[in-house]
């Protein structure tokens, strides 16, 4: 049985974990929230040191890496220089690397791992299969799957946060995939964060039924469906959207709220809404709905991809059909019972408590450092050719 926490030794210089990902922007995102939460947990519960490399200028929490901005991405940058990224990783002298995207940083992580002789893990945060359906012709799907197999088969471990993600990766022939759900801080995200003043502060009436979305305003989030559903429902339903990005929802019953970098303030909003809504169909997990559930707020999500792992049909309800009509119908069914579902929402979220999730992850990191490298029988040229 995995313990809920790992005692933090004092006065010891521990192993050094390095996270590298392009999925980091001023407007947040699920990957950044996962890495920040992991960093805080490791600091409290272990003697592991932690470095984060992301594109852009260095900050108090990240080492920067020069990379051009990616248009219409909500603030992401796309690194191009694999060799320079490899050198940046090696300069930090990590003991273990985790790559959080499947692009140039992922190859640089493999290069650095080979040269340093250390284990390298990947976390499957990006649903490229669904991205193809939205952006690119499906004819290239076989090539994308071959690429993913070629890349991820060279990693010691590939973490996947949902059963859907695990199945997706195993279906392309990978044998090194491990289910590693994301966790939620059930003390930080808690029903006690509910504040009746929040509604008045953002301009809602006490009689409004407040639907809340928090996350990036990106095309794959399908925020237009949520806006259309609220317009169809009419009074007293309103939609509050917290975040930033190129595709914000719009409408007379929609209120845009700025990205909230402070977790306590985000928890306050999540706990003070009536229902959390998420129409995205490319999620590999669904951290924002999980945080809402932890705050006692029932969630209505698209029954696609990794979001399915949260659905219990009670406090976390899945919308099977695409389009605003299906969302409007489900909202109309669930919202009147929101208050009575708060305890059930909380119980569902605590099944994904961060202490348990990160304790499990730390045990896996430790095991990786003690295990033989994956695919060690292959030559370096075979394993690391891009």
C-alpha positions in Angstrom: 0.0 0.0 0.0 1.3 3.4 -0.9 1.6 5.8 2.0 -0.2 9.1 1.8 3.1 11.1 2.3 6.8 10.5 2.3 8.8 11.8 5.3 11.2 14.5 4.3 14.7 13.8 5.4 16.6 16.8 6.8 20.0 18.0 5.9 20.4 15.7 2.9 21.1 16.6 -0.7 18.6 14.5 -2.5 18.1 13.4 -6.1 17.5 16.0 -8.8 14.4 15.9 -11.0 14.2 18.0 -14.1 10.9 18.7 -15.8 11.0 20.1 -19.3 7.9 21.0 -21.4 6.7 23.5 -24.0 3.2 23.4 -22.4 3.8 26.5 -20.2 2.3 29.9 -20.8 1.4 33.0 -18.9 -2.3 31.9 -19.0 -1.5 28.6 -17.2 -2.8 25.3 -18.3 -3.2 21.8 -16.8 0.4 20.8 -17.4 1.8 23.8 -15.6 -0.6 23.2 -12.7 0.5 19.6 -12.5 4.2 20.5 -12.5 3.8 23.3 -9.9 1.8 21.1 -7.6 4.4 18.3 -7.9 7.2 20.9 -7.1 5.4 22.0 -4.0 4.7 18.4 -2.9 8.3 17.3 -3.4 9.5 20.3 -1.4 7.3 19.4 1.5 7.5 15.6 1.5 10.9 14.7 0.1 14.5 15.7 -0.3 14.3 15.7 -4.1 15.5 18.9 -5.8 13.4 20.1 -8.8 14.2 22.2 -11.9 11.8 23.2 -14.6 12.9 24.2 -18.1 10.3 26.0 -20.3 10.4 28.1 -23.4 10.6 31.9 -22.8 12.4 34.1 -20.4 13.6 32.6 -17.1 11.4 33.2 -14.0 11.6 32.7 -10.3 10.3 29.1 -10.8 11.7 28.2 -14.3 14.9 28.1 -16.3 14.1 29.8 -19.6 14.9 28.6 -23.2 14.7 30.8 -26.2 11.9 29.8 -28.5 9.5 31.5 -31.0 5.9 32.2 -30.0 3.3 29.7 -31.4 0.5 31.6 -33.0 -3.1 31.1 -31.7 -1.9 28.9 -28.9 -2.7 31.0 -25.9 0.9 31.9 -25.1 2.8 28.7 -25.9 6.3 28.8 -27.5 7.7 26.1 -29.8 11.4 25.3 -29.2 13.4 24.4 -32.3 17.0 23.9 -31.2 17.3 20.3 -30.1 21.0 20.4 -29.4 20.8 23.6 -27.4 18.0 22.2 -25.3 20.1 19.1 -24.7 22.9 21.3 -23.4 20.5 23.2 -21.2 19.3 20.0 -19.6 22.9 18.7 -19.1 24.0 21.9 -17.5 21.5 21.3 -14.7 23.0 17.9 -13.9 19.7 16.1 -13.2 19.4 12.5 -11.9 16.1 12.0 -13.7 14.3 13.8 -16.5 10.6 14.0 -17.2 9.5 15.4 -20.7 6.0 16.9 -20.8 5.5 17.2 -24.6 6.2 15.1 -27.6 8.2 17.6 -29.7 11.8 18.9 -29.7 12.1 19.0 -26.0 11.2 15.3 -25.9 14.1 14.4 -28.2 16.5 16.7 -26.3 15.5 14.9 -23.1 16.4 11.5 -24.6 19.7 12.9 -25.9 20.6 14.3 -22.4 19.5 11.1 -20.7 21.8 9.1 -23.0 24.8 11.3 -22.5 24.3 11.6 -18.7 23.4 7.9 -18.3 20.2 8.7 -16.3 16.6 7.5 -16.6 14.2 9.5 -18.7 10.4 9.5 -18.4 7.7 11.1 -20.6 4.2 12.2 -19.5 1.6 11.9 -22.2 -0.2 15.3 -21.8 -1.0 16.0 -25.5 -3.8 14.2 -27.3 -2.3 14.3 -30.8 -4.9 11.9 -32.2 -7.7 14.3 -31.5 -5.6 17.3 -32.5 -5.3 15.8 -36.0 -9.1 15.6 -36.2 -9.4 19.3 -35.4 -6.4 20.8 -37.3 -5.1 18.3 -39.9 -6.4 15.7 -42.3 -7.0 12.3 -40.8 -4.8 10.8 -43.6 -1.7 11.7 -41.6 -2.9 9.8 -38.5 -0.9 6.6 -39.3 2.3 8.7 -39.6 1.6 10.5 -36.3 1.1 7.1 -34.6 4.3 5.8 -36.0 6.1 9.0 -34.8 4.7 8.6 -31.3 5.8 4.9 -31.2 9.2 5.8 -32.4 9.6 8.5 -29.8 8.0 7.0 -26.7 9.4 3.5 -27.2 12.8 5.0 -26.4 11.8 6.2 -22.9 12.3 4.2 -19.7 8.7 4.9 -18.7 5.8 6.8 -20.2 3.3 8.1 -17.7 -0.4 8.4 -18.7 -2.9 10.0 -16.5 -6.1 8.2 -17.6 -7.2 4.7 -18.7 -8.0 6.2 -22.1 -4.5 7.5 -22.4 -2.9 4.2 -21.4 -5.1 2.4 -23.9 -4.2 4.9 -26.7 -0.5 4.4 -26.2 -0.7 0.6 -25.8 -2.7 0.4 -29.0 0.2 1.8 -30.9 2.4 -0.9 -29.6 4.1 0.6 -26.5 4.9 -1.7 -23.6 6.4 0.9 -21.2 3.2 2.8 -20.3 2.2 3.3 -16.7 -1.1 4.6 -15.4 -0.3 7.7 -13.2 -3.4 9.8 -12.5 -3.0 13.4 -11.6 -3.8 14.5 -8.1 -5.7 17.3 -6.5 -4.8 19.1 -3.2 -8.0 18.4 -1.3 -7.0 20.8 1.4 -6.4 23.7 -0.9 -9.4 22.9 -3.1 -12.2 22.5 -0.5 -15.9 23.4 -0.1 -14.9 25.8 2.7 -13.6 28.1 0.0 -17.1 29.0 -1.0 -17.8 32.7 -0.6 -21.2 34.2 -1.3 -19.5 37.6 -1.9 -17.8 36.2 -5.0 -21.0 36.4 -7.1 -21.5 40.0 -6.4 -17.9 40.8 -7.0 -18.0 39.4 -10.6 -21.5 40.9 -11.3 -23.9 38.0 -10.8 -27.2 38.0 -9.0 -28.0 35.6 -6.1 -30.7 34.2 -8.3 -28.3 33.3 -11.2 -27.3 29.7 -11.8 -23.6 30.1 -12.3 -21.9 27.7 -14.7 -18.1 28.0 -14.5 -15.3 27.1 -16.9 -11.6 27.5 -16.0 -8.7 26.9 -18.4 -7.2 28.0 -21.6 -9.5 29.6 -24.2 -8.4 27.3 -27.0 -10.3 25.9 -30.0 -10.2 22.3 -28.7 -12.0 23.4 -25.5 -15.2 24.0 -27.6 -16.2 27.0 -25.5 -18.6 28.1 -28.3 -20.7 25.1 -27.4 -20.9 26.2 -23.7 -21.8 29.8 -24.7 -24.5 28.5 -27.1 -25.9 26.1 -24.4 -26.3 29.0 -22.0 -27.9 31.2 -24.6 -30.4 28.3 -25.3 -31.1 27.9 -21.6 -31.7 31.6 -21.0 -32.3 33.0 -17.5 -31.3 32.3 -14.8 -28.3 30.5 -16.3 -25.0 32.4 -16.8 -21.5 31.3 -17.8 -18.3 32.5 -16.2 -15.1 31.7 -18.0 -11.8 32.1 -16.2 -8.7 32.1 -18.3 -7.0 33.5 -21.4 -6.4 32.5 -25.0 -7.3 33.1 -28.6 -10.9 31.7 -28.5 -12.9 33.1 -25.5 -16.6 32.4 -25.4 -19.0 35.2 -26.1 -22.6 36.1 -25.6 -24.9 38.2 -23.5 -25.0 35.6 -20.8 -21.2 35.1 -20.7 -18.8 36.8 -18.4 -15.0 36.6 -19.1 -12.9 36.6 -16.0 -9.1 37.0 -16.0 -6.7 34.0 -15.6 -6.2 33.4 -11.9 -2.7 32.5 -11.0 -3.4 32.3 -7.3 -4.7 28.8 -6.4 -6.6 30.0 -3.4 -8.5 32.5 -5.5 -9.2 29.9 -8.2 -10.5 27.6 -5.4 -12.8 30.4 -4.2 -14.3 30.7 -7.6 -14.7 27.0 -8.1 -16.4 26.5 -4.8 -18.7 29.5 -5.3 -20.1 28.4 -8.6 -23.1 26.1 -9.0 -21.8 23.7 -11.7 -18.4 23.4 -13.5 -18.7 22.8 -17.2 -16.1 21.5 -19.7 -16.8 20.8 -23.4 -13.2 19.9 -24.4 -12.9 16.6 -26.3 -9.1 16.2 -26.3 -8.2 16.0 -22.6 -5.8 13.3 -21.5 -7.2 13.8 -17.9 -9.1 16.8 -16.7 -7.4 18.6 -13.8 -9.7 21.6 -13.7 -12.9 19.5 -13.3 -11.2 17.5 -10.6 -10.4 20.7 -8.7 -14.0 21.8 -9.0 -15.2 18.5 -7.6 -12.8 18.8 -4.7 -14.4 22.2 -4.0 -17.8 20.5 -3.8 -19.0 21.7 -7.2 -20.6 19.1 -9.5 -19.1 18.9 -13.0 -20.5 18.3 -16.4 -17.9 17.3 -18.9 -17.7 15.9 -22.4 -17.5 12.1 -22.2 -14.4 11.8 -24.3 -10.8 11.0 -23.8 -9.3 11.2 -20.3 -12.3 13.0 -18.8 -14.1 9.7 -18.7 -12.0 8.7 -15.7 -13.7 11.4 -13.6 -17.3 10.5 -14.6 -19.4 8.8 -12.0 -22.8 9.6 -13.4 -23.8 11.4 -10.2 -21.6 14.3 -9.2 -19.5 14.1 -12.4 -21.7 13.7 -15.4 -20.6 13.0 -18.9 -22.2 14.4 -22.1 -22.1 11.7 -24.7 -23.3 13.7 -27.7 -21.5 16.6 -29.3 -23.1 20.0 -29.6 -24.7 22.7 -27.5 -28.1 20.9 -27.3 -26.7 17.9 -25.4 -24.9 20.3 -22.9 -28.1 22.4 -22.4 -30.1 19.2 -21.7 -27.6 17.9 -19.2 -27.2 21.3 -17.4 -31.0 21.5 -17.1 -31.0 18.1 -15.4 -28.1 18.5 -13.1 -28.1 22.2 -12.0 -31.3 22.0 -9.8 -29.6 19.4 -7.7 -26.2 21.1 -7.4 -26.4 21.8 -3.6 -27.4 18.2 -2.8 -24.5 16.9 -4.9 -21.7 18.8 -3.1 -20.8 16.0 -0.7 -20.7 13.5 -3.5 -18.5 15.7 -5.6 -16.1 16.1 -2.8 -15.9 12.3 -2.2 -15.3 11.7 -5.9 -12.4 14.1 -6.0 -10.7 12.8 -2.9 -10.3 9.5 -4.7 -7.6 11.4 -6.6 -5.9 13.1 -3.6 -2.6 14.6 -4.4 -0.8 13.0 -1.5 -1.6 9.5 -2.8 -0.9 10.4 -6.5 2.5 12.1 -5.8 3.6 9.4 -3.3 3.0 6.9 -6.0 4.9 9.0 -8.5 7.8 9.4 -6.1 8.0 5.7 -5.6 8.1 5.3 -9.4 10.9 7.9 -9.7 12.9 6.0 -7.1 12.4 2.7 -8.8 13.4 4.1 -12.2 16.7 5.3 -10.7 17.4 1.8 -9.5 16.3 -0.1 -12.6 18.2 -0.9 -15.8 17.6 1.5 -18.6 14.7 0.6 -20.9 15.8 -0.9 -24.2 19.5 -1.1 -23.1 20.2 -3.8 -25.6 19.7 -1.5 -28.5 22.5 0.7 -29.9 22.5 4.4 -29.2 22.0 5.1 -32.9 18.9 2.9 -33.0 17.4 4.3 -29.8 18.0 8.0 -30.2 17.8 8.7 -34.0 15.1 11.3 -34.6 
